[in-house]
Amino acid sequence: MPNPRHITPDAEFEPTAGERLTLFNAGGYTVVSGVLRGDSRKRLFQRCEDPPKVGCPSGWHVVPEFLEIPLLHALLDETCKNHRQLTNADLSKSILEEIKVFYRQKSEAA
């Protein structure tokens, strides 16, 4: 498997394609959705803090396309299981909306 693509969010996110949306931020692991410069589709990006606690390299990385929807489902499950521990009460709703966006993008690309 190839190494994950490392990105620099401030340099590579497209500022005119909507804001980055933080979908999960707990335990040293963060997931955001956004649009990369030169791309029209939303993508997921993950980041682990140093030292990595969840088995991914430190820094921001693009989530492979085939893992985007499964990761969103896992994040939804995690926010529902631990809703009292997470700071944003609307995370589940945001994640559900992103699942719809990513399924729509997938069907339009087919």
N, C-alpha and C positions, 0 to 999 in steps of 0.2 A: 504494500500500500504506500502511495506517495506521502511525503511529509505534508502536514497541513500548510496552507498558504497563510503566511504571516501578513497582516495588514497594519497600517497606521491610520486609525479611524479619522483623525482630523484632516489628513491629506487625501484619503481615498473615498470617503463618503460623499455622495452627491448632495450638496446643500439645497438644491432646488427641487429635489424629488421627495420632499417631506422630511420630517425629523426622524432621527433614530428613536426607536421605541424600546425601552428597557422592559423585557418580559420576565426576567428572573435575575435576582441578585442576592445570593445567600451562600454562606459557607465557602467563600473564596471563589465562587463560580458565577459568572455573569453571562446572560444571553440577551442580545439585542437584535432587532430587525431593522433593516435600512437598505438603501440603494447605493451601490458602488458607482463611482464615477465611470462613465462609459457604458453603463448597463441600465436597462429600463425596468428590470425585475427586482422585486424585494428579495433580499437574501438574509440568512441568519448568520450571526457572528458570535463566537464564544470567546471568553477570556478566563484564564485561571490566574490567581494571584501567585506570587513567588513566596515560598516554594509551592508548587502545584499540590493540591490536596485531593484532587479527583481524577488523577491519571491523564491529564492533558498538559501539553507544554505551556509555559507561561506566555503571556502576551495575547493579542487579539488574533483570531483565526476565522476564516470563512468555513462555515459548516458545509460539508459536501451535500449536493442537492438531494441525493437519495436518502440522506438522514434528516433533512429539514422537517418533514411532516412527522416522522416518528419522534423526533426531539420535541416538537411542539406538544404532541400528545403526552409525552413523559413530563414536560413542564406543567401541563394542566393537571395531571395526576398529582404531582408534588405540591402544587398550590392548593389543591382541594384537601389533601391529607394534612397539610401543615398550615392551614389558613390563619391560625392565630399567631404563628411565629413570623409570618412574612409581613412586611410593613405596608404594602399596598393592597387594599381590599379589592380593588378592581383588576388585579392581575389576571384572574381566571377569565373575566370578560374580554380583556385585551388579547389573551392567548387564543380564546375561541375565535375572535375576529381575525387574527393572523392565520389560524388554521384555514378559514374560509378563503383568505387571500392566496395562500400558498396552493390550495387545491385548485382555485380558479386559474392561477398562473400555469399550473401543471396541465390542466385540460386545454388551455389555449395554445400551449406549446406542442400538444400532440397532433 
